Amino acid sequence: MNKEEFINRLKELNISKKEFSEMTDIPYSTINNWGTTRSDNKTLPVASWVESYLNYYEKAKKFDYIKKEVCGKC
């Protein structure tokens, strides 16, 4: 996942970078640096676990919605 894909995924899930930082306990500055090129011409990648984390987050939100619709406050 590159930075553009990461940003687009956050938008799809209606999560800001700040909220993602708080959810994952990763400094906001670290998240902001993903996808930037350092002075040695190496690009700082988006962490490899982020894509699966966001996929599971989406599934959990859908599950919560379905649970609420079916059970109410169970």
C-alpha positions as a LaTeX table, in Angstrom:
\begin{tabular}{lrrr}
\hline
Residue & $x$ (\AA) & $y$ (\AA) & $z$ (\AA) \\
\hline
Met1 & 0.00 & 0.00 & 0.00 \\
Asn2 & 1.43 & 3.35 & $-0.96$ \\
Lys3 & 0.60 & 6.71 & 0.64 \\
Glu4 & $-2.06$ & 7.60 & $-1.94$ \\
Glu5 & $-3.83$ & 4.27 & $-1.43$ \\
Phe6 & $-3.59$ & 4.77 & 2.33 \\
Ile7 & $-5.14$ & 8.24 & 2.17 \\
Asn8 & $-7.91$ & 7.02 & $-0.16$ \\
Arg9 & $-8.68$ & 4.09 & 2.14 \\
Leu10 & $-8.93$ & 6.40 & 5.14 \\
Lys11 & $-11.37$ & 8.58 & 3.18 \\
Glu12 & $-13.48$ & 5.54 & 2.26 \\
Leu13 & $-13.67$ & 4.60 & 5.93 \\
Asn14 & $-14.26$ & 8.19 & 7.05 \\
Ile15 & $-11.15$ & 8.21 & 9.28 \\
Ser16 & $-8.73$ & 11.12 & 9.53 \\
Lys17 & $-4.98$ & 10.59 & 9.86 \\
Lys18 & $-5.27$ & 12.02 & 13.37 \\
Glu19 & $-7.97$ & 9.48 & 14.30 \\
Phe20 & $-5.90$ & 6.66 & 12.79 \\
Ser21 & $-2.94$ & 7.85 & 14.85 \\
Glu22 & $-5.00$ & 7.74 & 18.03 \\
Met23 & $-6.56$ & 4.34 & 17.20 \\
Thr24 & $-3.19$ & 2.71 & 16.54 \\
Asp25 & $-1.11$ & 4.65 & 19.08 \\
Ile26 & 1.34 & 5.70 & 16.36 \\
Pro27 & 2.66 & 9.26 & 16.41 \\
Tyr28 & 0.89 & 11.47 & 13.89 \\
Ser29 & 4.27 & 12.62 & 12.57 \\
Thr30 & 5.17 & 9.02 & 11.70 \\
Ile31 & 1.96 & 8.56 & 9.73 \\
Asn32 & 2.51 & 11.89 & 8.00 \\
Asn33 & 6.01 & 10.80 & 6.95 \\
Trp34 & 4.81 & 7.63 & 5.20 \\
Gly35 & 5.38 & 8.01 & 1.47 \\
Thr36 & 7.88 & 10.85 & 1.78 \\
Thr37 & 11.37 & 10.64 & 0.32 \\
Arg38 & 14.29 & 11.06 & 2.67 \\
Ser39 & 17.55 & 12.81 & 1.86 \\
Asp40 & 19.08 & 9.46 & 0.81 \\
Asn41 & 16.33 & 9.12 & $-1.85$ \\
Lys42 & 14.59 & 6.28 & $-0.01$ \\
Thr43 & 10.84 & 6.50 & 0.37 \\
Leu44 & 9.44 & 5.74 & 3.80 \\
Pro45 & 6.84 & 3.03 & 3.16 \\
Val46 & 3.42 & 2.74 & 4.72 \\
Ala47 & 3.76 & 0.04 & 7.38 \\
Ser48 & 2.98 & $-3.41$ & 5.98 \\
Trp49 & 0.27 & $-4.18$ & 8.57 \\
Val50 & $-1.83$ & $-1.08$ & 7.78 \\
Glu51 & $-3.78$ & $-2.53$ & 4.86 \\
Ser52 & $-4.96$ & $-5.58$ & 6.81 \\
Tyr53 & $-5.73$ & $-3.39$ & 9.85 \\
Leu54 & $-7.99$ & $-1.17$ & 7.75 \\
Asn55 & $-9.68$ & $-4.19$ & 6.16 \\
Tyr56 & $-10.47$ & $-5.63$ & 9.60 \\
Tyr57 & $-11.61$ & $-2.22$ & 10.82 \\
Glu58 & $-14.08$ & $-2.06$ & 7.93 \\
Lys59 & $-15.38$ & $-5.56$ & 8.69 \\
Ala60 & $-15.79$ & $-4.70$ & 12.38 \\
Lys61 & $-17.78$ & $-1.56$ & 11.53 \\
Lys62 & $-20.08$ & $-3.57$ & 9.24 \\
Phe63 & $-20.54$ & $-6.20$ & 11.92 \\
Asp64 & $-21.38$ & $-3.55$ & 14.52 \\
Tyr65 & $-23.96$ & $-2.04$ & 12.15 \\
Ile66 & $-25.59$ & $-5.41$ & 11.42 \\
Lys67 & $-25.60$ & $-6.33$ & 15.10 \\
Lys68 & $-27.27$ & $-3.04$ & 15.98 \\
Glu69 & $-29.91$ & $-3.47$ & 13.26 \\
Val70 & $-30.70$ & $-7.05$ & 14.22 \\
Cys71 & $-30.38$ & $-6.98$ & 18.01 \\
Gly72 & $-30.82$ & $-3.35$ & 18.92 \\
Lys73 & $-28.79$ & $-2.94$ & 22.09 \\
Cys74 & $-27.94$ & $-6.62$ & 22.73 \\
\hline
\end{tabular}
